[in-house]
Amino acid sequence: MRSPRGGFGARLALSQLLTVAVGASTLLVVALGLAPGLFRAHVVDAVGPISPELATHLDMAFARATLVSLAVATTAATIAALGIGAFVTRRAVRPVRELARAASAIAQGDFTARVPETGFGSEIATLNHAFNQMAREIAGTERTRAEMLRDLAHELRTPLTSVRGYHEAIADGVLPADDATFARVDGELSRIERLVEDLDTVSRAEERRLDLRLRPVPVADLISSAADSAALSQQHTGVTVRLDLANDGSQVWGDPDRLHEALVNLIANAVQHTPIGGTVTLSSRTTDSGVRIEVADTGAGIAPEHLSRIFERFYRVDSGRSRDTGGSGIGLTITRALIRAHGGHIRAQSAGLGHGTTFVISLPRH
């Protein structure tokens, strides 16, 4: 949409004409103010004293010559400025128009719109590069949003279908309305509740809206407590959980309950993907920048193409896993959100399938 007060190109051309006009006016004032006196002094030095009538005639002749010369020079300068200005304006306005078209396309839902990462000067090139980077991130966010909504619909469909099936079976008299049937229905409803709670936790953590009760937390106590909790829930898996803790009394500033939740999620994930007889090792080390906590397993490992996506919502390395056997696909997302809420970061590393996985947490030291 064109501005009613003129576009950028018109304003740029006008500014160039104004520059020529101001320069010509300044030149005229200075020339008429100084040049006649300097010229008269030069004549006197050359021919000696002159009469007042001759001096007046010389001043008028000089002023007329100056005005004609300035008029011709100003006209020539204006024509040259218009020509050069038209060229410069086209070069300057073109990338702005391309940027506006691309922004309009993205606003209308075309996230593939891009602009050339070259322009009229380094500033425009930097702006175009930043715009394209923003467009790529918006496209990725939109793609993730669409995938999340699709996966969320899939995750909710299974328990809702089960509840609907139980309801119809009870209504048709196929199943008895007894405690066992209601227990099954309650189990499906609990799955939906857990999924909704998990999504709420992730959203609040990513938006920094969690009610964190921060205090100094000894790292050794934090890891030992998480290992004990995991041992109770994973005692029949045949996987050994080992501790390798630095005995340096290091502490982190955080909410012990939330950090405990994050570590338990990691341990449960590691145990789930480690075969019977395998080992999950929890270790901690103090670094120059903070505290490093590792959860390493001797399990299935992760292929390189999956490492960058395993923290995404509902993403499963094994797409064939169901919610019953593979979880909701949101546990690692919650863990990352909780760690980030504490000012830390987490990453996964693996040498490949069959070589185990190590999750590395870095937290600022208290």
N, C-alpha and C positions, 0 to 999 in steps of 0.2 A: 504494500500500500504506500503510495507516494505522499510525502508530507505536503500539506497545503502551503507551507512556507518555503518550499523549494528543497530539492534533494542535496545530497552531499556534493555531487559534481558541480551543480550550479553555484553552491556556496564557495567551493574551491576556486572556480573560475572568477567569481566576483571578488574574492580576496586577492587574486592576482591583479585584476584591474585596479582595485583600490590601492594596491602597492605601487603600481605604475603612476597612478594619479597623485598619490602622496609624494612620491619621489620627484615627479615633475614640478609639483607646487613648491616643494622645498627648494629645488634647484632654481626655480624662477625667483623666489623671494631672496635667496642668498645672492644670486647673480645680479639682480637689479639693485640690491642694497650695497654690494661691495664693488662690483666690476666697474661702474662709471667712475667712481673716485680713483680707483687704481689706474684706469685707462687715462684719465685726465692727468694724473701725476706723471705717467709715462710720457705723455705728449709734452708736458712742460719740461721734463728732463731732456727730451729730444730736441725741441725747437725753441725753448725759452718761454717767457711769459706770453700768455694769449689773452685776447680781449674777452669780456664777459659774454658778448654776443656769440663769438666763436666757440666758447666753452659750452654755452647752451645748445648750440647747433650740434656740437660733437656728442653731447650727452643724449640728445634726441636721436641722433643717427645710431649711436651705439645701442640705445635701448630698443630702437626699432629692429636692428639687426639681431639683437639678442632674442627678442620675442619671436621673430620669424624662425630663427634657428631652433629655438626651444619648441616651437609649434611643430616644425618638421620632425625634430628628434622625438618628440612625444608621440606623434602619429606613428612613426616607424617603430618605436618601442611598443606601442599598444598593439600594432599588427603582429609584431614578433611575439609579444606576450600571449596574444590570442592563439596563435599557432602552436607555440610551445605548451601553453596552458591546456589546449584541447588534447594534445598528446599525453601530457602528464595526467590530466583528469581521467582520461579513459583508462590509463594504466592503474591509477589509484582507485578508481571506482569499481573496476571489474572484479577484483577479489572481494570487495565488500558486498557486491551484488551476489556473487557466488555463495558467499557465506550466508547471506540473508535467505537465498533460495534453499540452501541445505538445511538451515535452521527451521524454515517453514515446512520443509518436507518431513523432518523429524517430528515437529509438532503435530503433523497430520498422521503420524504412525509409520512413516517410511524410515526405519532405523538403518537402512543401508546407505543413506545419503552421506557423501563425503565431499571435501573440497581439496584441490591440489595443495600440497604442502610447500608451495612456493608462492611468492607474492611480491608486492611492491615494497621491497625492503625487508630486513630481518624481522621487524616487528610484526608485519602481516604474516610472514612465514611462521613465526612462533605462534601467532594467534590461530592460524589454520591448523597447525599441528595440535595445539591444545583442543581445538574444536573437534578434530577427528578422534583424538583420544577420548574426549567426553562422549562422542557418538558411539564409539566402540563399547565403552562402559555401559551406556544406556542400553545398547542392544543386548549386551550380556546380561544386564539386570532384567530386562524384559523377557529374555529367553529363560532365565532362571525362574522368574515369576510364573511364566506359563508352565514350566515343568513342575514347579512346586504345586500349583493349583491342580494340575493333572494327577500328580502323585497323591496329593491330599484327598482328592475325590476317590482314587483307588483305595487308599488306606481306610477311608471311612465306609466305602461300599461293602467291604467284606463283613465287618461286624454288623452293619445295619441290615444286610441281607440275611445274616443269621438270625438277628432279632425278629425280622419280619417272618422268617420261616418258622421260628418257634411260635410266634403269635398266631399264624395261620394254622399250625398244627394243633395248638391248644384249642383254637376256635372250632376246628373241624373234628375234634375229639381223637385225633391221631395220637397226640401225646397227652398224658395226664397232667393236670395242673397241680403237681406235687412239688416238694422241696427240691428234688433233683433237677426238674425242668427249670424252675425259677433260678436255681444256682447257675445253670448254663447261661440263661438270659443275663443274669447279673454279671457273669464273667465277660460277656460280649460288651455290655454297657461299660464295664470297668476299662476295657480296652479303649473305647472311645474317650472316656474321661481322661485316661493317661495321655492319649494323643493330644487332646486339647490342652491339658496342663503343660505338656512338653513344648507345644507351640507357643503357649503364653510365656513360658520361661525363656525360650530363645528370643522372642520378640522383646521382652523387657530387658534382657541382658544386652542385646545388640543395641537397644536404644538407651542404654545406661539408666534404666528405670528400676533396677533391682534394689531392694532395701538391704544393702550390705552393712553388716555390723562389723566394722573393721577394728582390728586390734592386732598386736604382735602375736604371731603364730609360730611356734617352734616347728621347723621343717621335719625333724625326726619324729615328733609326736604325730604330726599330720599324716605322714606316710604310714607309720605303724598302725594308726587307727583305721586308715583306709584298707590296709592289708588285712587287718582283723575282721572288718566288716565283709570284705570279699571272701575271706576264708569260710565264714559261716554260710554264705549263700552258694559258694562253689565247692563245698567240701566233697561232693560226690563226683566231681568231674575227672579226677585222676590227674589234675595239673598241680604242680608244686609252685607256690608263691614264695619267692626268696626276697630278702632285704639286703641291700648293700648301701648303708647310709654313712655319710660323712659325720664323724663325731666332733663337730666344731661348734655346736650350739647355735647354728645360723637360724635366723628367723625371717619371716616374710610378713608384710603388712596386709592383712586380708580378713575375710569372713571365714572362719574355720569350717562352718557348715557347708558353705558353697564350694570351697576348695575340696572338702571331703567328697562332696557329690561329684565333682569333676574327676577326681582320682578314681573313685569307685567305678564310674562309667568307663574309664580307660582300662582298669583291671578286668572288669566284666567283659569288655570287648576282646581283650587279649586272651583271656581264658577261653572264650567262646571259639576263637580261631586257632587254638592250640590243641593238638591231639593228646590223647591219654599218654602219660609219661613225660609230657613236655614241661617246660619251666617258664614262669613269668617272673622277671626280676625287676624290683623297684630299687632305684638308686638315686642318690642326691649328691651334688657337688656344689661348692661355693665358687663363683667366678668373680672376675673384676666388676662385672655389671650387675650381678645379682645371684640368684640361686637357680641351678639347673636340676630339674627332676626328670628322670627317664623311666619309662615303663616299656621294657623289652620282653618280647616273647620268642619262643622257638617254634612258632606256628607256621601257617600257610604262606605268610609273606604277601606282598602286594606288588602287582605289576606296575612298571613305571608310569604307564598311561593313566592309572587310577590315583596316583599319589596326590595330585593337585586337586582332586575332587571329593576326596573321602569325607571332608568336613561339610559338604553341602547337604542341605536338608533332603531327606528321603533318598539320598544316594547310597546304593549298595554295590560293593565290588562284584558280588555274585547276584545278578538280577533274578536268579531263580529262587532265591531265599524268600520264604513267606514271612509274614509278620510274626508267626509263631516261632519260626526257627531262626530268623535273622533280625528280630527286633523291628522297631519302627523306622530305622534308618535316620534317626534324629539324635541319638545319644551323643555322637561325636560333635554334632553341631552345637548341642547344649554345652559340651565340654569346652569347645573353642570360645563360645560366647562368655562363659564364666571366667575363663582365663583372661580374655581381653578386658572384661569388666574390672579385673584387678590390675590392669596395666601391663599384663604379660602377653606372651604369645606362645603358640604351640605349632609344632610341625611333625610330620610323619616321615620316616625314612626306612627304606627297605632295599635290600640287594636284589629283590625279585622273588618270584614264586618259589616257595620251599625254603626260603632263607630267613624267615621270621620278620617281625616288624618292630621298630622302636619309635615310641612317641616321646618327643622331647619338649618339656615345658620350661620356659624361662620366666622367672618372676623377679621383680625388684626386691632387693634385700632391705629389711628394716634396719 
